[in-house]
Each structure stands twice: as structure tokens, then as C-alpha cells.
Amino acid sequence: MRNHYFKTKVVKMGQWATTILDMETWYGQETNYYFKKLFGIPKGLLKLYDDTTGYSHNYVPEDYFILLHKQIKKIKSTNYRGLEIKLKTFYGLDKKAKKEVGKVYKYSTKLTNKQLNIAFLKIRHWIHHLAIFDQFGWLAEEGFMPQMENILVNKLKIKKDSPEYQRVLFALTAPENISTTLRERLAVLEQAIKIGRQKQTLAEAGKILARDFGWLPIFCYGEPWPATHYLDEVKKLAKKDVSALEKECQKLKDHSFRRNRDITEISKKYKIGKRDLQIFIDFGLATDTRNEAEYFVSFGGYFLMPLYKEIAKKLFISVKQLRDFTEEEVSDALLGKVTAESILAKKSKYSGFGYDKKMQKRIDFAPAEAEKLFKYIESYVKPIQGGDENRGTCASPGVAKGKIRIVPYPKDNHKVKQGDILVTYATTTDYLPAMKRAAAIITEVGGLTCHAAVVSREFGIPCIVALKNAMKNFKDGQMVEVDANKGIVKKVNK
């Protein structure tokens, strides 16, 4: 059973700057259980980690996508809104999870090893529960795209990739409510208005914003935003005309009204039936819950960080070393079942885990097994996204000109200055500091549901995803023009 991956063709679903402990946030046994419980089938994926690059690599059996979309049809067979109902369970779960995580512990330095283990597992339990929504949007996207394209092109007779095509697609798939990213923007604007009216001090505004949104960029490696992070942003806004700020605030508050109005207008114009429209609504929910699930990982990370530091301290290792442990190894070390030294002694450059053929039981690979499997798969595997070096996918329309900044890891966020073009393999919430300053974003992988795509649309900046080898084909400081409408990037003179 351990060798079935040598007989099973897989496709590559990207690579991420995450270690073993962070990989398990999305792909561990518990996430498999919750995924099957909600959607009816498991999502056992293959994860391999290469310590020489610091990337974990994601692989999915080729026939899994057929299985998943058969299951989606089954869910919708008795009620065409069945998938919508399942996806909307996320929002209630998100509220409950944040409440529960927020009260898991208060003072990590005063916890015993047993108490640390309980707190560690409880927080990660909630992350595992919500992470399945991130996985669903990620895995299901490829099945939605041809359905939506068929409706837009063949039924509505809209030219593919035309401005109208992009307008209708993004309007019909817009989430019902504003995202966490935009809620933060709204909060910043409201604080700036209060300062402009002399009802709030800059220092107080910074503290409030850091308290409510400081956790946003953490994800796996980011640091929480302190009050000082918001001072410059709020100070600049406070200098603007209050009425202009209020207008922007109202626009955000009117999001649901405008979204519903646009959908109604487009539906009437093109005479879109309820079942066809439902495909776009489902896709919009898959997109929103995917990205909000990633934000919950950041929220959970805010509470995990102090625990990681305390656990590492008690085990006499670094946090970096701790992140090379599996979840089970962390618990075993804390409870004295095994020493941290013995766990570290077994670590190697390669590691990973997968599942049996039925995607039910997890398989942990020994270092030699992981290395052999990684080299074998990489010798033939093709990415499901990002197969064209000349043209990517328009994830957010628009045109921008600026200097390329290659950002392979979140620790390199500082390279991106205001107006630069951010280029990376794929973004997560810990890239937010750089994304806020970017004039456009380019990623090597991703689709319309990915983090870079959603945030770019919210920020109103151009974004191209799935542009193969972008990190190799462009150089730091190179001047380019990004035409996201066409999915192309041109090198230009300064």
C-alpha cells in the first residue's frame, strides 16, 4: 500500500513555504475526517517537503477531480442549492471557532507540559475544522471554470476574456458580504474619520486596529501588526477630506446591496436561469470561504505563536526545529513519551505523508522513502495551473507599470515598495504587508479562488495568476507593464 503512488499518476497543485507542522494544518488526518463529513468524500493528498528549498509540494491523483465533481453533482441532485447550504455552514463555524480559540489559554508561560499540549491541540483542532473550506475551493475550482465559461460564452454569447466577460464573471461570483481584508480597510477609514473630527487620537486608533486586525498577516511566518503599523496609514488618511473618507466607507458598507443589484441587473440583461446562476453563486461561496478559512489560520496562528515559543523552550529546541515536527511528535515530546533530541536525530532533508488508495489512512514516509518518491514524481509531474510562460490567467483586471520585485518567501516582503510589481510563486496572508504596497501582483500558480486573486480584486489592482516561471523569467528591478486583462507582462523601458 505504501508504494501505490509509484503507480498512481498525480498532478501538482503548487508548492508553499511551509514546514511539516504547518503542512498538517491543511492536510492532516483530522482535516480529512472533517472534509469527508461535510462533502461526502475524503481529500487525501500527497505532501512532500524538501528542506533544501524550504518548500512543501502538493500532489493530487489525476482521477480525484472527477470523483470530487461527481460528488458535487450528487450534493446538488436533490437540491440545486445543496452545495451553497454546505458552504454557508462555514460562517457560523468561523464565529464559534474564534470564540473558542480566544479562550483556550491566557498565560502560556504558566502552563505545564500537559496543559500546553491540550491548548496546542485544541487550537489546531479548530484550524483543521475550518481548513477544509480552503481545500474545497482549491480542489473544486478547476471543475467550476469550464461550466462558467460555457454559460458565459455559449449561452450568454459573451466573447471570452473580453472586458464584458471579466465584468460579468467577477460580478456574478462576488461574495455576499465584504471580506476580512475589506473589514480591516473599513475599520482604518472609520478611525481616520474620527481623528479628522478630533474624536480620536492617533495612538488610540493604532491600538484599536492592532487589537482587532493585528493578527491578519501571521499565517505561518508573519509577525502580528503592532499599533505602530497603523500609524502612518491612518495619519495619511486623516489628512484627506472627511467627506471623501465617508464616501469610501459607505461604499464598503453598501457592498451587499451593490452586489445583489449587479447580479439582478446582469441576470435580467442576459436572462440567466436560476440553475445557471447557482453555479456562479456556488463558485463565489467557494472562493470566499476558501480565503476566509485562510484568515482563520492567521487568527489561530496569533494564539499558536506564544505556545510554539513556550513549547520550544520547554523542549530545549528552537521554534524552527519545532516546526519540523509532526503534530503527534510535538505531543509525544511534551508528554515525555519521546525526547526532542531523538525526534530531531531522525529528521532529514526530505519528509512527507500521503494516504492509502482509499484516501482514508495516513501514511508517514521515512526520509529515504520521501526522497525517492519526491524525485520520481518531479521527474514527470505537470502543474494543474501555470503551464504557459507567455500568458497567465486574469484574476483581477487592469493595467499597471512598475518595477519587478521577486518575493519567494514572506521574509522578503520588505523588498516591495509602494508601486512595485510583486512576483511570487503564490501568496498567503503573510504576504499582506507586501501586497498592500504593490501596484500589481503576479503569481506562478493559482486560479480565481486563490488568495492573490481575491485580495487583488478587493484592492482594485491588476493580478495575473498561473504565469509559469515568472520568478525565473523576470529580474528584480526590471521595469514591466502588467496587462492583466490579457494575462500578459511586457518588459518596458523606464
KAWO-V868864 format. One record per residue. N is the residue number from 0. PHI is phi in radians with two decimals (999 if undefined). PSI is psi as a letter, one per 30 degrees, with the letter a starting at -180 (NA if undefined). Layout:
BEGIN
n | phi | psi
N | PHI | PSI
N | PHI | PSI
END
This chain:
BEGIN
n | phi | psi
0 | 999 | f
1 | -1.26 | f
2 | -1.74 | g
3 | -1.15 | f
4 | -1.23 | f
5 | -1.38 | f
6 | -1.98 | f
7 | -1.87 | k
8 | -1.29 | k
9 | -2.17 | l
10 | -2.01 | l
11 | -1.64 | k
12 | -1.94 | h
13 | 1.68 | l
14 | -2.48 | k
15 | -2.43 | l
16 | -1.42 | i
17 | -2.31 | k
18 | -1.61 | a
19 | -0.98 | e
20 | -1.08 | e
21 | -1.32 | e
22 | -1.02 | e
23 | -1.16 | f
24 | -1.00 | e
25 | -1.80 | f
26 | -2.07 | g
27 | -1.25 | l
28 | -1.01 | e
29 | -1.16 | e
30 | -1.15 | e
31 | -1.09 | e
32 | -1.10 | e
33 | -1.20 | e
34 | -1.09 | e
35 | -1.14 | e
36 | -1.07 | e
37 | -1.52 | e
38 | -1.79 | f
39 | 1.65 | f
40 | -2.39 | l
41 | -1.32 | l
42 | -2.32 | h
43 | -0.94 | j
44 | -2.01 | l
45 | -1.72 | k
46 | -2.19 | k
47 | -2.23 | k
48 | -1.99 | k
49 | -1.98 | j
50 | -1.24 | f
51 | -1.21 | f
52 | -1.97 | f
53 | 1.44 | g
54 | -1.90 | k
55 | -1.74 | k
56 | -2.02 | k
57 | -1.94 | k
58 | -2.29 | k
59 | -2.31 | k
60 | -0.99 | k
61 | -0.96 | e
62 | -1.45 | f
63 | -1.15 | e
64 | -1.13 | e
65 | -1.13 | e
66 | -1.07 | e
67 | -1.13 | e
68 | -1.34 | f
69 | -1.16 | e
70 | -1.20 | e
71 | -1.10 | e
72 | -1.09 | e
73 | -1.13 | e
74 | -1.07 | e
75 | -1.56 | f
76 | -1.16 | e
77 | -1.61 | f
78 | -2.63 | j
79 | -1.11 | f
80 | -1.73 | g
81 | -1.03 | e
82 | -1.20 | e
83 | -0.99 | e
84 | -1.08 | e
85 | -1.15 | e
86 | -1.15 | e
87 | -1.23 | f
88 | -1.13 | f
89 | -1.00 | e
90 | -1.14 | e
91 | -1.19 | e
92 | -1.15 | e
93 | -1.08 | e
94 | -1.10 | e
95 | -1.13 | e
96 | -1.11 | e
97 | -1.10 | e
98 | -1.14 | e
99 | -1.21 | e
100 | -1.12 | e
101 | -1.13 | f
102 | -2.01 | g
103 | -1.13 | e
104 | -2.69 | l
105 | -2.09 | e
106 | -2.18 | j
107 | -1.09 | e
108 | -1.24 | f
109 | -1.75 | g
110 | -1.50 | k
111 | -1.33 | l
112 | -1.02 | e
113 | -1.15 | e
114 | -1.17 | e
115 | -1.06 | e
116 | -1.12 | e
117 | -1.09 | e
118 | -1.11 | e
119 | -1.01 | e
120 | -1.25 | e
121 | -1.14 | e
122 | -1.12 | e
123 | -1.19 | f
124 | -1.05 | e
125 | -1.21 | e
126 | -1.11 | e
127 | -1.02 | e
128 | -1.11 | e
129 | -1.46 | f
130 | -1.09 | f
131 | -1.13 | f
132 | -1.26 | e
133 | -1.08 | e
134 | -1.20 | e
135 | -1.09 | e
136 | -1.04 | e
137 | -1.15 | e
138 | -1.40 | e
139 | -1.48 | f
140 | -0.94 | e
141 | -1.07 | f
142 | -1.37 | f
143 | -1.27 | e
144 | -0.99 | e
145 | -1.14 | e
146 | -1.14 | e
147 | -1.19 | e
148 | -1.10 | e
149 | -1.07 | e
150 | -1.17 | e
151 | -1.16 | e
152 | -1.50 | e
153 | -1.49 | e
154 | -1.63 | e
155 | -1.59 | f
156 | 1.08 | h
157 | -1.72 | k
158 | -1.13 | k
159 | -1.05 | k
160 | 1.14 | g
161 | -1.35 | l
162 | -0.96 | e
163 | -1.20 | e
164 | -1.04 | e
165 | -1.14 | e
166 | -1.06 | e
167 | -1.18 | e
168 | -1.02 | e
169 | -1.27 | f
170 | -1.24 | e
171 | -1.24 | f
172 | -1.79 | g
173 | -1.14 | k
174 | -1.17 | l
175 | -1.16 | e
176 | -2.13 | l
177 | -1.19 | l
178 | -1.42 | l
179 | -1.06 | e
180 | -1.00 | e
181 | -1.34 | f
182 | -1.14 | e
183 | -1.14 | e
184 | -1.06 | e
185 | -1.09 | e
186 | -1.12 | e
187 | -1.11 | e
188 | -1.09 | e
189 | -1.12 | e
190 | -1.19 | e
191 | -1.11 | e
192 | -1.12 | e
193 | -1.10 | e
194 | -1.16 | e
195 | -1.07 | f
196 | -1.65 | g
197 | 1.06 | h
198 | -1.87 | g
199 | -2.68 | k
200 | -1.61 | l
201 | -1.06 | e
202 | -1.08 | e
203 | -1.15 | e
204 | -1.06 | e
205 | -1.06 | e
206 | -1.14 | e
207 | -1.12 | e
208 | -1.17 | e
209 | -1.14 | e
210 | -1.13 | e
211 | -1.50 | f
212 | -2.33 | g
213 | -1.07 | f
214 | -1.38 | f
215 | -0.88 | e
216 | -1.54 | g
217 | -1.25 | e
218 | 0.83 | c
219 | -1.92 | e
220 | -2.23 | f
221 | -1.21 | l
222 | -1.84 | k
223 | -1.08 | k
224 | -1.32 | k
225 | -1.41 | l
226 | -1.01 | e
227 | -1.11 | f
228 | -1.03 | e
229 | -1.53 | f
230 | -1.04 | e
231 | -1.11 | e
232 | -1.08 | e
233 | -1.20 | e
234 | -1.07 | e
235 | -1.13 | e
236 | -1.16 | e
237 | -1.11 | f
238 | -1.39 | f
239 | -1.38 | l
240 | -1.10 | k
241 | -1.04 | e
242 | -1.11 | e
243 | -1.20 | e
244 | -1.15 | e
245 | -1.12 | e
246 | -1.12 | e
247 | -1.16 | e
248 | -1.04 | e
249 | -1.10 | e
250 | -1.08 | e
251 | -1.17 | e
252 | -1.19 | f
253 | -1.56 | g
254 | -0.92 | e
255 | -1.07 | e
256 | -1.07 | e
257 | -1.16 | e
258 | -1.09 | e
259 | -1.15 | e
260 | -1.11 | e
261 | -1.12 | e
262 | -1.12 | e
263 | -1.10 | e
264 | -1.12 | e
265 | -1.19 | e
266 | -1.07 | e
267 | -1.23 | e
268 | -1.06 | e
269 | -1.78 | g
270 | 0.96 | h
271 | -1.43 | k
272 | -1.30 | l
273 | -1.05 | e
274 | -1.25 | e
275 | -1.17 | e
276 | -1.09 | e
277 | -1.08 | e
278 | -1.07 | e
279 | -1.23 | e
280 | -1.11 | e
281 | -1.07 | e
282 | -1.13 | e
283 | -1.06 | e
284 | -1.21 | e
285 | -1.06 | e
286 | -1.18 | e
287 | -1.16 | e
288 | -1.20 | e
289 | -1.08 | e
290 | -1.30 | e
291 | -1.20 | e
292 | -1.13 | e
293 | -1.13 | e
294 | -1.16 | e
295 | -1.18 | e
296 | -1.05 | e
297 | -1.13 | e
298 | -1.06 | e
299 | -1.12 | e
300 | -1.09 | e
301 | -1.03 | e
302 | -1.56 | f
303 | -1.33 | e
304 | -0.92 | e
305 | -1.09 | e
306 | -1.15 | e
307 | -1.00 | e
308 | -1.11 | e
309 | -1.26 | e
310 | -1.09 | e
311 | -1.06 | e
312 | -1.08 | e
313 | -1.22 | f
314 | -1.62 | f
315 | 1.07 | h
316 | -2.35 | l
317 | -1.53 | l
318 | -1.10 | e
319 | -1.06 | e
320 | -1.16 | e
321 | -1.03 | e
322 | -1.26 | f
323 | -1.52 | f
324 | -1.42 | l
325 | -1.45 | l
326 | -1.03 | e
327 | -1.13 | e
328 | -1.17 | e
329 | -1.07 | e
330 | -1.12 | e
331 | -1.08 | e
332 | -1.20 | e
333 | -1.12 | e
334 | -1.55 | g
335 | 1.37 | g
336 | -1.33 | f
337 | -2.71 | l
338 | -1.52 | l
339 | -1.09 | e
340 | -1.08 | e
341 | -1.21 | e
342 | -1.18 | e
343 | -1.10 | e
344 | -1.12 | f
345 | -1.58 | f
346 | -1.26 | l
347 | -2.51 | a
348 | -1.22 | f
349 | -2.14 | k
350 | -2.75 | l
351 | 2.74 | l
352 | -2.68 | l
353 | -2.50 | a
354 | -2.43 | l
355 | -1.22 | l
356 | -1.04 | e
357 | -1.51 | g
358 | 1.04 | h
359 | -1.86 | e
360 | -1.82 | k
361 | -1.28 | k
362 | -2.13 | j
363 | -1.64 | k
364 | -1.61 | k
365 | -1.22 | l
366 | -0.88 | e
367 | -1.15 | e
368 | -1.13 | e
369 | -1.08 | e
370 | -1.13 | e
371 | -1.09 | e
372 | -1.18 | e
373 | -1.06 | e
374 | -1.15 | e
375 | -1.17 | e
376 | -1.13 | e
377 | -1.14 | f
378 | -1.28 | f
379 | -2.30 | f
380 | -1.14 | k
381 | -2.09 | k
382 | -1.30 | k
383 | -1.31 | f
384 | -2.26 | l
385 | 1.40 | h
386 | -1.81 | g
387 | -2.17 | k
388 | -1.44 | f
389 | -1.75 | f
390 | -2.53 | k
391 | -1.83 | a
392 | -1.79 | k
393 | -1.27 | j
394 | -1.80 | f
395 | -2.70 | k
396 | -1.23 | l
397 | 2.32 | l
398 | -2.26 | k
399 | -2.59 | l
400 | -2.16 | k
401 | 3.14 | a
402 | -1.56 | k
403 | -1.21 | k
404 | -2.29 | j
405 | -1.44 | k
406 | -2.22 | i
407 | -1.24 | f
408 | -2.35 | l
409 | -0.98 | f
410 | -1.12 | f
411 | -1.67 | g
412 | -0.93 | e
413 | -1.07 | f
414 | -1.16 | f
415 | -1.50 | j
416 | -1.77 | l
417 | -0.96 | k
418 | 1.59 | f
419 | -1.37 | l
420 | -1.81 | j
421 | -1.38 | k
422 | -2.16 | k
423 | -2.65 | l
424 | -1.23 | e
425 | -2.88 | k
426 | -1.71 | l
427 | -2.33 | a
428 | -1.14 | f
429 | -1.37 | g
430 | -1.65 | f
431 | -0.94 | e
432 | -0.97 | e
433 | -1.33 | e
434 | -1.12 | e
435 | -1.15 | f
436 | -1.66 | f
437 | -1.31 | k
438 | -1.53 | f
439 | -2.82 | l
440 | -2.28 | k
441 | -2.23 | k
442 | -2.24 | l
443 | -1.37 | f
444 | -2.25 | l
445 | 2.05 | l
446 | -2.39 | a
447 | -1.23 | f
448 | -1.62 | f
449 | -1.26 | l
450 | -1.02 | e
451 | -1.05 | e
452 | -1.14 | e
453 | -1.14 | e
454 | -1.12 | e
455 | -1.08 | e
456 | -1.12 | e
457 | -1.21 | e
458 | -1.37 | f
459 | 1.27 | h
460 | -2.06 | l
461 | -1.12 | k
462 | -2.57 | k
463 | -2.06 | k
464 | -1.99 | l
465 | 1.05 | h
466 | -1.75 | j
467 | -1.00 | k
468 | 1.03 | g
469 | -1.05 | e
470 | -1.25 | f
471 | -1.66 | e
472 | -1.40 | f
473 | -2.05 | l
474 | -2.09 | l
475 | -0.98 | k
476 | 1.53 | f
477 | -1.22 | k
478 | -1.52 | k
479 | -2.42 | l
480 | -2.03 | k
481 | -1.72 | j
482 | -1.88 | i
483 | -1.16 | f
484 | -0.99 | e
485 | -1.74 | f
486 | 1.30 | g
487 | -2.18 | l
488 | -2.23 | k
489 | -1.96 | k
490 | -1.37 | k
491 | -2.29 | l
492 | -1.40 | l
493 | -1.17 | NA
END
